[in-house]
Amino acid sequence: MAVLAHRPNNTMGNVMHRRVFIASAALVGLTGCLGGAGLEGQARPVMNRSYALRGFNFSALEGLTVSESETFYPTADIVWRGDPIGPRIPQIAAMFAQAADRNKTVLNGAVPVDVDVTLVRFHGVTNRTRYTVGGVYNIVFDMTVRGAGSDHVIEPMRRVVGNLDAPGGDRAGQLDAAGQTQKVRVTDFLTSLLRAQLV
């Protein structure tokens, strides 16, 4: 009887241990893959800035890979689930454009500028990750600041890296219910990230 009474507890313990292990392994994978050769950000140059943002140009590096896999951490440059399945780079471009438009109403300094952004990486979270362990939106782009309407470079191209928390499980559902969808949160984050680079 003692053996029979002990077995269910053992089984339950093994199941719980397996779940904790899987979740831990997923988190290690998520945090371990955020960095990578060539994906480190560069410091914002120290200089006096008084920009009026006039133009914004978005492009993406050629050959970026896109994944629609629902694994915990797809190996790809582009992972995005905040819009319906479709062309992911144009969806991302629309969020950048909205972020830039918001900043045009705020950045009204003495020097009119255009900003060129080239997307290098946009690794969000899959639905499987978001509704379990959560993760991080890892966004990497190259940015150049030019005099508005000219080729005069004011700030040479530098790499910008931004990481935004992607809460998982119940918290993700609560955010959605409150209107803080992935798209809303990421667009707000891009707005702040761009502004921080230009002030």
Secondary structure, DSSP 4 states (H G I P E B T S, - for coil): -HHHHHHHHHHHHHHHHHHHHHHHHHHHHHHHTS--TT----PPPP----EEEEEEEEEE-TT--B----SSS-SSSEE--SS-SS-HHHHHHHHHHHHHHHHHTT-B-SEEEEEEEEEEEEE---HHHHTTT-EEEEEEEEEEEEETTS--EEEEEEEEEEEEEE--THHHHHHHHTT--HHHHHHHHHHHHHHHHH-
